[in-house]
């Protein structure tokens, strides 16, 4: 077996299942889960109809590069959303959801033996994949299985959870082959501003690493202005060729279609070319039936605006309720609340909340790694407000009642 598999850490929800294995939830209250970031708003009926309308495409093998009509629909969306003109034939590829693409791009980019010149001054025998901390665990697992070493960069709580890129030593950047950026971020909801993008582009230009920008939450936001995208930032800063930059997005959150497993990547045409080669062998072609429905989804903004408005109303209702007992703020974007718990024991808080009030939340420490004795997710919980407003409000009121009488264990 591949020995690199032994480096993989248990997924957060495996750890959550183990944490709750001996817990008997309250039997007097119906279960409410805020644990998994799986959209629960209804999928538009007309999108279901579009999926069925593409049924005949199942009679043919789809090309890995996808139908040009699909790529053009994605390009048209990029033009409407970011005012960008991309070549649909060379700068856009379909992917089966951003998750598989984030993993696959790591296998495409990382050269585990291509860092020997930098290794002379480094303590690490492997190239680095730099990622945020807390983070989406696919970044870490993809790095391990590509033969790289993750380097975790913590967020700065006092600066709206901006990443502390300045803390990364020069010798680490010199060995970095891939940088993961998540904007809007999971779990913090922070959006990378233009000034921060400029810093990252300068570092990429200096050291030659690829930037993979995970933007799957880009269409759910709470500020008047839409979050800036990486390609948009590159264009604004005069980097219109998107050198060493590739952006990832999907329909899961935007259109409430997580089960469709449909998204696309866009950016540097040379990376796209190599990524297509990898995917041809990997067997990652998107079904023509899925592409048919996806074209319709990327071509319509009405359902996206309606969906965003529902989240805005929901967060406006739920956040003040929780702020009465928890340290939590309205995020820039995304559908998570990232809250501090009294006493700082996130696992204990989550266990007791389930036991007493039948509400599931995810301990923040499960979404981060300990570095220099500190886990930046410790003492926090992530709450996914993906259900309808009434259910999320009921969960919030239960959390308030629980927290008012909660006693944290002694440190």
Residue pairs with C-beta under 8 A, 6 or more apart in sequence:
2 145
4 144
4 145
4 147
5 145
7 144
8 141
8 144
8 145
9 137
9 140
9 141
10 18
11 137
12 137
12 362
12 366
12 367
13 35
13 36
13 362
15 363
15 366
16 35
16 350
16 360
16 362
16 363
16 366
19 347
19 350
19 351
19 363
20 351
20 354
20 360
23 351
23 354
23 355
24 355
25 31
25 354
25 355
25 358
26 355
26 356
26 357
26 358
29 357
29 358
29 398
30 358
31 358
31 359
31 360
32 358
32 359
32 360
32 387
32 391
32 394
32 395
32 398
33 359
33 360
33 387
34 359
34 360
34 361
34 362
34 383
34 384
34 385
34 386
34 387
34 392
34 395
35 360
35 361
35 362
35 384
36 362
36 384
36 386
37 186
37 335
37 336
37 384
37 386
38 258
38 384
38 386
39 252
39 253
39 256
39 258
39 335
39 386
40 256
40 386
40 387
40 388
41 256
41 307
41 310
41 386
41 388
42 256
43 255
43 256
43 257
44 255
44 256
44 303
46 296
47 255
47 257
47 293
47 296
47 297
47 303
50 292
50 293
50 295
50 296
50 297
51 260
51 289
51 290
51 292
51 293
53 292
53 293
54 288
54 289
54 290
54 291
54 292
54 293
55 289
57 287
57 288
57 289
57 291
57 292
58 287
58 288
58 289
60 288
61 285
62 285
62 286
62 287
62 288
62 291
63 285
64 276
64 279
64 280
64 284
64 285
65 71
65 93
65 94
65 276
66 93
66 94
66 285
66 286
66 291
67 288
67 291
68 88
68 89
69 291
69 295
70 94
70 264
70 286
70 291
70 294
70 295
71 88
71 89
71 92
71 93
71 94
71 264
72 88
73 294
73 295
73 298
73 299
74 88
74 92
74 94
74 264
74 266
74 298
75 85
75 86
75 87
75 88
75 91
75 92
75 266
76 298
76 299
77 298
77 299
78 84
78 86
78 92
78 231
78 266
79 85
79 86
80 301
81 226
81 229
82 229
82 231
82 232
82 235
83 232
84 231
84 232
84 235
86 92
86 231
86 266
87 269
90 269
90 272
90 273
91 242
91 266
91 267
91 268
91 269
91 272
92 264
92 265
92 266
92 272
93 264
93 265
93 266
93 272
93 275
93 276
93 279
94 262
94 263
94 264
94 286
94 291
94 294
95 101
95 104
95 248
95 250
95 263
95 264
95 265
95 284
95 286
96 261
96 262
96 263
96 284
96 286
97 250
97 252
97 258
97 260
97 261
97 262
97 263
98 214
98 216
98 248
98 249
98 250
98 252
98 263
99 138
100 261
100 284
101 248
101 263
101 265
102 136
102 138
102 139
102 142
102 180
102 212
102 214
102 248
103 138
103 141
103 142
103 145
104 275
104 278
104 279
104 282
104 284
105 142
105 178
105 210
105 212
105 246
105 248
105 265
105 271
105 275
106 129
106 139
106 142
106 143
106 145
106 146
106 148
106 178
106 212
107 142
107 145
107 146
107 278
108 271
108 274
108 275
108 278
109 146
109 177
109 178
109 210
109 212
109 271
110 127
110 129
110 143
110 146
110 147
110 148
110 177
110 178
111 127
111 177
112 126
112 127
112 146
112 147
112 148
114 127
114 177
115 126
115 127
115 175
115 177
118 171
118 174
118 175
119 125
119 175
121 171
121 174
122 171
122 172
122 174
122 175
124 149
124 175
126 147
126 148
126 149
127 147
127 148
127 149
127 175
127 176
127 177
128 148
128 149
128 150
128 151
128 172
128 175
128 176
128 177
129 139
129 142
129 143
129 146
129 148
129 149
129 150
129 151
129 176
129 177
129 178
129 179
129 180
130 150
130 151
130 153
130 168
130 172
130 173
130 176
130 178
130 179
130 180
130 209
131 139
131 140
131 143
131 150
131 151
131 152
131 153
131 179
131 180
132 139
132 152
132 153
132 155
132 163
132 180
132 181
132 182
132 185
133 152
133 153
133 154
133 155
133 368
133 369
133 371
133 376
133 377
134 155
134 186
134 187
134 188
134 364
134 367
134 368
134 376
134 377
135 152
135 180
135 182
135 186
135 367
135 368
136 182
136 186
136 214
137 367
139 150
139 180
140 150
140 369
143 149
143 150
143 178
144 150
148 177
148 178
150 369
151 168
151 172
151 176
152 368
152 369
152 371
153 163
153 164
153 165
153 167
153 168
154 163
154 164
154 167
154 368
154 371
154 374
154 376
155 161
155 162
155 163
155 164
155 185
155 188
155 190
155 376
156 162
156 163
156 164
160 190
160 332
161 185
161 188
161 189
161 190
161 338
162 190
162 192
162 196
163 181
163 192
163 196
165 196
165 199
165 200
165 203
173 203
173 206
173 207
173 209
174 207
176 207
176 209
177 209
177 210
178 209
178 210
178 211
178 212
179 200
179 203
179 204
179 209
179 210
179 211
179 212
180 212
180 214
181 192
181 200
181 211
181 212
181 213
181 214
181 230
182 213
182 214
183 190
183 191
183 192
183 213
183 214
183 215
183 218
183 227
183 230
184 190
184 191
184 215
184 217
184 218
184 220
184 221
184 227
184 331
184 332
184 333
184 334
185 191
185 217
185 334
186 214
186 217
186 334
186 336
186 367
187 334
187 336
187 338
187 364
187 367
187 377
187 382
188 331
188 336
188 338
189 217
189 331
189 332
189 333
189 334
189 336
189 338
190 331
190 332
191 221
191 227
191 228
191 332
191 333
192 200
192 228
192 230
192 233
193 228
194 228
194 233
194 236
194 237
197 228
197 230
197 233
197 234
197 237
198 233
198 237
200 211
201 211
201 233
201 234
201 237
201 239
201 245
203 209
204 210
204 211
204 243
204 244
204 245
205 243
205 244
208 244
209 244
210 244
210 245
210 246
210 268
210 271
211 230
211 244
211 245
211 246
212 246
212 248
213 229
213 230
213 231
213 245
213 246
213 247
213 248
214 248
215 227
215 229
215 230
215 247
215 248
215 249
216 248
216 249
216 250
216 252
216 253
216 263
217 253
217 333
217 334
217 335
218 226
218 227
218 229
218 249
218 254
218 333
219 226
219 253
219 254
219 304
219 307
219 308
220 253
220 254
220 307
220 308
220 311
220 333
220 334
220 335
221 227
221 308
221 332
221 333
221 334
222 311
222 312
222 315
222 330
222 331
222 332
222 333
223 332
223 333
227 332
227 333
229 247
230 245
230 247
230 267
231 242
231 245
231 247
231 266
231 267
234 240
234 242
234 245
239 245
241 268
242 267
242 268
243 268
244 268
244 271
245 267
245 268
246 265
246 266
246 267
246 268
246 271
246 272
246 275
247 265
247 266
247 267
248 263
248 265
249 263
249 264
250 262
250 263
250 264
251 257
251 260
251 262
251 263
251 294
251 297
251 298
252 258
252 260
252 261
252 262
252 263
253 335
254 297
254 304
254 307
255 297
255 303
255 304
255 307
256 307
257 293
257 297
260 290
260 293
260 294
261 290
262 286
262 290
262 291
262 293
262 294
262 297
265 272
265 275
266 272
279 285
286 294
297 303
310 389
311 335
311 385
313 389
314 385
314 388
314 389
314 392
315 330
315 337
315 385
317 389
317 392
317 393
318 337
318 385
318 389
318 392
318 393
318 396
319 328
319 329
319 330
319 337
321 393
321 396
321 397
321 400
322 328
322 337
322 339
322 383
322 396
322 399
322 400
323 329
324 400
325 342
325 399
325 400
325 403
325 404
326 339
326 340
326 341
326 342
326 399
326 403
327 339
327 340
328 337
328 338
328 339
328 340
331 337
331 338
335 384
335 385
335 386
336 382
336 383
336 384
336 385
337 382
337 383
337 385
338 364
338 380
338 381
338 382
339 380
339 381
339 383
340 379
340 380
341 349
341 379
341 380
341 381
341 403
341 408
342 349
342 403
342 406
342 408
343 349
343 406
343 407
343 408
343 409
343 411
344 378
344 379
344 408
344 411
345 379
345 408
345 409
346 363
346 364
346 365
346 377
346 378
346 379
346 380
346 381
347 363
347 365
348 408
348 409
349 361
349 363
349 381
349 406
349 408
350 360
350 361
350 362
350 363
350 381
352 402
352 406
353 359
353 360
353 361
353 398
353 399
353 402
354 360
356 402
357 398
357 399
357 401
357 402
358 398
359 395
359 398
359 399
359 402
361 381
361 382
361 383
361 399
362 381
362 382
362 383
362 384
363 377
363 380
363 381
364 377
364 378
364 379
364 380
364 381
364 382
365 375
365 377
365 378
365 379
365 380
366 377
367 377
367 382
368 375
368 376
368 377
368 378
369 375
383 395
385 392
387 395
